[in-house]
Amino acid sequence: MKILPILVAAAALLAVFGVGLWATDFTAYLGSDPVTCNNCHVMDAVYEGWYHGGHQEWAACTDCHTPHALIPKYIIKAESGYHHVTAFTFGNIPDAIRAKESSKEIVQENCIRCHEETVSDIVGGAMPLDRYCFECHRSVAHGERGISLLPYQSQEKEK
C-alpha cells in the first residue's frame, strides 16, 4: 500500500513536467529557427543585427553558436537552455550577453568550417593565427557592437 502515494506523486510530477514542456513549446528549442532564439527580449538587438547582416542568408544561430555533431550540439543547447531559464527565473538577466570561452571556441571552429578555403589561404600567408576570427570580423554576423538597429533604442530620450 505504500507504493500508491509514490505512484500518485510520480504521475503528478510527470503531468506538471509535461504541461510545462507543452506550455513553453519546448520542441521549438530543439530546432534551429532564429525566431526561437529571439523569444527573449535580451536577444532583440542581436537578432536584428543578424537579420540585417551578411550571414542572414547563409547561417542561422545554431550554425555559428553550436557544434555540428549531433550529441555535442544538444549538450550545448541543453546547457544554454539551463542558463537562460535560471537567469530569467531568478531575474539575473544581463544587459549585454557575452560569450563564454567555450562558446568562443565553438564559434571559431564554425568560422573555420564554413570559410575553410579562405582560412587555408590565410594559413599559407603571413597572418598570425593567435586570434579569433571575430576579433577582426566582429560586425559581420551581428552588426557593430553597441549600436542598436532598433529605432527606439538608438534615439536620445527627450528632456
Backbone bond lengths (Angstrom), bond angles and torsions (degrees), N, CA, C in turn:
res aa  C-N    CA-C-N  psi(-1)  N-CA   C-N-CA  omega(-1)  CA-C   N-CA-C  phi
1 M - - - 1.444 - - 1.529 113.16 -
2 K 1.331 117.42 -16.75 1.463 120.20 -179.38 1.526 111.99 -75.17
3 I 1.304 117.36 -16.26 1.459 120.11 -177.60 1.522 112.21 -77.59
4 L 1.320 118.35 -25.16 1.462 121.37 -178.47 1.537 112.42 -60.40
5 P 1.336 119.92 -47.47 1.468 118.53 177.76 1.537 112.68 -62.47
6 I 1.298 117.40 -34.18 1.471 121.08 178.15 1.522 109.66 -66.79
7 L 1.329 117.81 -43.49 1.464 121.33 178.04 1.523 111.61 -64.17
8 V 1.334 117.55 -40.60 1.465 121.49 178.99 1.529 109.56 -64.73
9 A 1.327 116.72 -44.60 1.465 120.64 179.49 1.532 110.89 -63.66
10 A 1.336 117.05 -42.91 1.465 120.81 178.94 1.526 110.77 -64.08
11 A 1.323 117.39 -41.52 1.470 120.99 178.91 1.530 110.24 -65.25
12 A 1.324 117.49 -40.86 1.467 120.95 178.94 1.525 110.71 -64.90
13 L 1.325 116.33 -43.55 1.466 120.95 178.45 1.524 110.70 -63.05
14 L 1.311 116.72 -42.63 1.459 121.61 178.20 1.539 110.97 -63.76
15 A 1.321 116.70 -39.65 1.464 120.60 178.77 1.524 110.91 -65.47
16 V 1.325 117.63 -43.55 1.469 121.47 178.92 1.527 109.71 -63.39
17 F 1.313 116.22 -44.14 1.467 121.22 179.13 1.535 110.17 -61.92
18 G 1.325 117.30 -45.59 1.465 121.98 179.79 1.522 112.51 -62.85
19 V 1.326 117.17 -43.39 1.468 120.92 177.81 1.528 109.78 -64.28
20 G 1.328 117.03 -39.41 1.469 120.82 177.40 1.519 111.72 -61.30
21 L 1.331 116.96 -44.07 1.467 120.61 178.15 1.528 110.66 -63.72
22 W 1.319 116.40 -42.06 1.465 120.32 179.93 1.528 111.01 -66.71
23 A 1.321 117.52 -44.01 1.466 121.95 -176.36 1.530 111.70 -65.99
24 T 1.322 117.14 -31.11 1.473 120.05 -178.43 1.519 112.50 -91.59
25 D 1.329 117.94 1.35 1.466 121.75 -176.80 1.530 109.86 53.95
26 F 1.313 115.03 48.46 1.457 123.90 -174.30 1.527 113.94 -49.70
27 T 1.315 117.90 -39.26 1.463 119.93 -175.30 1.529 112.63 -64.63
28 A 1.332 117.92 -24.43 1.470 120.48 177.29 1.526 110.69 -61.27
29 Y 1.327 116.87 -31.61 1.465 121.16 -178.05 1.529 112.27 -76.65
30 L 1.305 117.20 -9.70 1.466 120.54 176.83 1.521 111.44 -83.58
31 G 1.320 117.51 -16.64 1.463 122.54 -179.04 1.512 112.61 -89.91
32 S 1.330 114.81 -158.41 1.464 119.44 -177.23 1.531 112.46 -132.86
33 D 1.324 117.31 26.13 1.461 121.08 179.11 1.532 109.52 -75.74
34 P 1.333 118.59 120.21 1.459 121.21 -179.19 1.530 113.87 -59.87
35 V 1.323 118.03 -26.00 1.458 120.50 177.55 1.530 110.09 -61.73
36 T 1.326 117.51 -35.34 1.460 121.44 177.08 1.525 110.32 -64.01
37 C 1.327 116.77 -41.66 1.470 120.04 178.51 1.517 110.56 -63.28
38 N 1.316 117.79 -26.20 1.459 122.30 -177.63 1.525 112.59 -90.55
39 N 1.324 118.47 12.91 1.462 120.67 178.48 1.530 112.29 -62.19
40 C 1.309 117.04 -27.54 1.463 121.02 -178.70 1.523 109.83 -95.14
41 H 1.331 116.61 136.64 1.460 119.94 -178.93 1.522 112.15 -60.78
42 V 1.323 117.73 -24.17 1.464 121.71 179.19 1.527 110.59 -60.78
43 M 1.325 116.76 -27.21 1.460 121.40 -176.09 1.533 113.45 -90.73
44 D 1.320 119.21 -1.28 1.470 121.79 -175.13 1.526 113.32 -52.33
45 A 1.320 117.15 -54.93 1.470 120.06 -176.76 1.519 111.32 -65.99
46 V 1.332 117.13 -37.45 1.467 121.13 178.72 1.517 109.97 -64.49
47 Y 1.328 116.42 -45.90 1.459 121.29 178.70 1.528 110.91 -61.96
48 E 1.329 116.55 -46.57 1.466 120.22 179.70 1.516 111.03 -61.04
49 G 1.339 116.45 -41.25 1.463 120.53 177.99 1.520 111.30 -61.37
50 W 1.333 116.28 -44.32 1.471 120.58 178.14 1.533 110.03 -65.28
51 Y 1.327 116.47 -45.40 1.468 120.98 -175.32 1.533 111.64 -60.42
52 H 1.299 117.36 -36.51 1.466 121.79 -179.31 1.521 112.19 -97.76
53 G 1.321 117.73 3.54 1.464 121.89 -176.99 1.522 112.91 -95.04
54 G 1.307 114.17 -178.60 1.457 121.51 -174.89 1.515 115.68 -72.12
55 H 1.331 118.82 -23.13 1.466 120.47 -177.07 1.522 113.90 -89.01
56 Q 1.322 118.24 -10.37 1.464 121.35 -174.61 1.520 111.98 -54.31
57 E 1.295 117.12 -38.26 1.466 121.21 -177.86 1.531 112.05 -74.19
58 W 1.329 116.91 -22.03 1.465 120.19 -170.55 1.522 115.10 -114.44
59 A 1.323 118.04 -24.74 1.462 119.31 -173.10 1.523 111.58 -143.85
60 A 1.323 115.56 139.52 1.462 122.09 172.54 1.532 108.17 -96.94
61 C 1.293 116.96 175.41 1.468 121.96 -176.27 1.532 112.23 -52.91
62 T 1.327 116.03 -47.75 1.462 119.67 -175.63 1.528 112.74 -69.83
63 D 1.318 118.09 -20.92 1.462 119.88 177.42 1.522 111.37 -64.63
64 C 1.324 116.68 -31.09 1.468 121.04 -179.39 1.527 112.84 -101.50
65 H 1.330 117.65 -34.76 1.456 121.04 -168.25 1.527 115.62 -100.70
66 T 1.330 118.15 -0.05 1.470 119.94 175.53 1.520 109.41 -133.17
67 P 1.325 116.70 153.71 1.472 118.94 173.85 1.528 109.47 -63.32
68 H 1.307 116.87 160.93 1.459 119.68 -178.21 1.530 113.14 -94.75
69 A 1.318 117.59 -16.11 1.464 120.27 174.90 1.529 108.25 -71.60
70 L 1.325 117.06 140.58 1.466 123.04 -170.66 1.533 113.76 -55.90
71 I 1.316 118.15 -55.41 1.472 120.88 -175.47 1.532 111.35 -65.71
72 P 1.348 119.52 -51.12 1.476 118.70 178.22 1.524 112.92 -59.28
73 K 1.337 117.36 -34.76 1.467 120.64 179.27 1.526 110.51 -59.09
74 Y 1.326 117.20 -47.93 1.457 119.83 -176.68 1.523 112.57 -77.92
75 I 1.305 118.17 -22.24 1.470 120.24 171.84 1.525 109.01 -66.73
76 I 1.330 116.72 -46.29 1.468 121.17 178.65 1.527 110.59 -64.45
77 K 1.338 117.78 -42.03 1.463 120.49 178.56 1.538 110.31 -62.22
78 A 1.330 117.09 -39.44 1.470 120.80 178.98 1.532 110.76 -66.67
79 E 1.331 117.48 -43.63 1.464 120.58 178.10 1.526 110.70 -61.98
80 S 1.321 116.58 -45.15 1.465 120.56 179.74 1.528 110.37 -63.33
81 G 1.317 116.57 -44.31 1.462 120.55 178.59 1.516 111.72 -59.58
82 Y 1.319 116.12 -42.77 1.470 120.54 177.90 1.532 110.66 -59.93
83 H 1.342 116.41 -47.03 1.468 120.22 -179.81 1.533 111.51 -64.00
84 H 1.335 116.52 -39.17 1.461 119.71 179.75 1.528 111.32 -67.15
85 V 1.326 116.53 -45.41 1.467 120.31 -179.10 1.531 110.42 -63.23
86 T 1.324 117.93 -45.20 1.461 119.19 -179.56 1.531 111.24 -66.44
87 A 1.329 117.95 -37.65 1.467 120.67 178.63 1.526 110.31 -61.65
88 F 1.324 117.43 -45.07 1.461 120.27 -178.47 1.526 111.83 -74.56
89 T 1.323 117.57 -33.35 1.462 120.77 179.35 1.521 111.12 -66.75
90 F 1.332 116.87 -42.96 1.462 121.13 -176.43 1.527 113.50 -96.72
91 G 1.336 117.46 2.80 1.456 121.22 175.84 1.517 114.95 75.29
92 N 1.315 117.06 17.62 1.464 121.63 -179.45 1.529 108.89 -95.05
93 I 1.330 116.05 64.02 1.461 121.33 -175.00 1.524 108.93 -97.97
94 P 1.334 117.02 119.87 1.466 118.74 -178.15 1.526 111.67 -73.46
95 D 1.334 116.11 150.13 1.461 120.15 174.92 1.520 110.07 -68.23
96 A 1.313 115.79 -39.93 1.467 121.32 178.83 1.520 108.31 -127.78
97 I 1.305 115.73 133.47 1.454 120.79 179.53 1.522 108.36 -88.31
98 R 1.310 116.35 128.80 1.456 121.97 178.92 1.523 109.35 -119.07
99 A 1.308 115.68 141.02 1.464 120.94 -178.52 1.522 110.96 -72.06
100 K 1.312 115.74 140.63 1.463 121.45 172.15 1.520 107.80 -76.99
101 E 1.308 116.66 166.41 1.464 120.73 -179.75 1.530 111.00 -58.85
102 S 1.329 117.17 -40.71 1.472 120.10 179.23 1.528 110.76 -64.69
103 S 1.329 117.49 -35.95 1.463 121.18 177.83 1.521 110.73 -66.94
104 K 1.325 115.75 -39.13 1.466 120.11 178.75 1.525 110.51 -61.23
105 E 1.324 116.38 -39.40 1.467 120.71 179.23 1.530 110.97 -65.18
106 I 1.316 117.08 -40.79 1.468 121.17 179.19 1.524 110.17 -64.50
107 V 1.336 117.08 -46.06 1.463 120.43 179.45 1.531 109.64 -61.71
108 Q 1.317 117.22 -42.99 1.475 120.86 178.93 1.534 110.94 -59.64
109 E 1.325 116.73 -46.18 1.468 120.42 178.77 1.521 111.07 -59.93
110 N 1.331 116.94 -39.27 1.464 120.43 -179.48 1.519 112.30 -73.08
111 C 1.336 117.87 -33.91 1.477 120.02 173.68 1.533 108.96 -59.15
112 I 1.311 114.74 -48.69 1.470 119.92 -177.95 1.522 110.75 -64.89
113 R 1.332 117.52 -39.82 1.468 120.78 -179.60 1.521 111.03 -61.26
114 C 1.344 116.83 -45.73 1.468 119.78 -178.00 1.524 113.18 -76.59
115 H 1.304 116.61 -31.46 1.467 121.20 -175.10 1.524 110.97 -112.55
116 E 1.320 115.57 38.25 1.461 121.83 -173.89 1.531 112.44 -57.50
117 E 1.314 117.08 -42.31 1.464 119.91 -178.46 1.527 111.26 -64.86
118 T 1.316 116.46 -44.46 1.465 120.60 178.53 1.519 110.78 -63.61
119 V 1.322 115.80 -43.54 1.460 120.19 -179.58 1.521 110.82 -63.68
120 S 1.323 117.37 -37.94 1.467 118.89 178.72 1.522 110.71 -65.01
121 D 1.347 117.50 -32.67 1.462 120.52 175.06 1.526 110.78 -66.65
122 I 1.318 117.25 -37.16 1.463 121.36 179.18 1.521 110.43 -69.14
123 V 1.327 115.76 -42.33 1.465 120.03 179.74 1.525 110.51 -59.35
124 G 1.310 117.09 -36.45 1.462 121.16 179.13 1.523 112.84 -75.36
125 G 1.338 116.99 -13.28 1.469 121.08 -178.35 1.513 111.75 -96.61
126 A 1.319 114.53 -160.32 1.460 120.79 -175.78 1.529 112.91 -95.08
127 M 1.323 118.67 3.08 1.464 121.97 -177.08 1.530 110.21 -70.24
128 P 1.338 118.86 126.02 1.464 120.45 177.31 1.534 110.30 -69.43
129 L 1.310 117.15 147.05 1.465 121.82 -176.67 1.522 111.51 -107.85
130 D 1.311 117.01 35.20 1.454 120.84 -176.70 1.528 113.92 -99.48
131 R 1.330 117.49 13.94 1.461 121.49 -179.37 1.524 110.14 -132.24
132 Y 1.333 114.48 162.92 1.453 120.04 173.67 1.526 109.14 -77.08
133 C 1.322 116.57 149.14 1.473 121.09 177.93 1.522 110.98 -55.64
134 F 1.363 116.17 -41.30 1.464 120.11 -174.08 1.524 113.51 -75.41
135 E 1.322 118.17 -4.05 1.466 118.82 174.28 1.530 109.87 -68.40
136 C 1.318 116.69 -36.28 1.472 120.56 177.30 1.529 111.81 -95.65
137 H 1.318 116.42 -28.51 1.465 121.46 -174.88 1.529 110.62 -110.15
138 R 1.316 117.06 38.53 1.469 122.27 -174.52 1.525 113.33 -60.81
139 S 1.298 118.30 -36.23 1.465 120.26 -174.40 1.529 113.67 -84.58
140 V 1.318 117.56 -3.64 1.465 120.33 -175.31 1.527 112.24 -63.89
141 A 1.313 118.49 -49.55 1.462 120.49 -172.73 1.528 114.10 -85.57
142 H 1.334 117.67 -36.37 1.462 120.26 -172.79 1.521 114.49 -126.81
143 G 1.305 118.92 14.41 1.461 120.74 -179.30 1.513 111.37 81.64
144 E 1.315 116.11 -177.73 1.457 121.68 -178.58 1.517 110.58 -65.42
145 R 1.308 116.64 138.48 1.455 122.14 -179.63 1.526 109.51 -68.56
146 G 1.330 115.05 132.43 1.446 120.34 176.17 1.519 114.12 84.51
147 I 1.304 118.07 -5.61 1.462 120.75 178.61 1.517 107.74 -106.03
148 S 1.289 116.71 121.34 1.452 120.55 -179.19 1.517 110.12 -88.02
149 L 1.314 115.66 140.79 1.451 120.52 175.09 1.523 111.19 -89.79
150 L 1.321 115.96 -2.68 1.453 120.25 -179.24 1.525 108.79 -88.94
151 P 1.330 118.12 122.46 1.466 121.26 -173.48 1.524 113.98 -56.10
152 Y 1.341 117.95 -40.67 1.453 119.29 -176.31 1.517 112.36 -70.12
153 Q 1.326 118.63 -17.23 1.459 120.57 178.19 1.518 112.00 -92.92
154 S 1.319 118.82 -20.18 1.454 120.57 -175.85 1.526 112.45 -95.69
155 Q 1.333 117.29 -9.23 1.463 120.31 -179.18 1.526 109.04 -88.89
156 E 1.311 115.05 142.98 1.463 119.06 177.22 1.516 108.94 -72.29
157 K 1.324 114.83 147.00 1.461 119.50 177.59 1.526 108.99 -73.54
158 E 1.318 114.41 141.94 1.465 119.25 178.49 1.528 108.88 -75.93
159 K 1.328 116.15 142.85 1.469 120.50 -178.65 1.501 111.15 -90.57
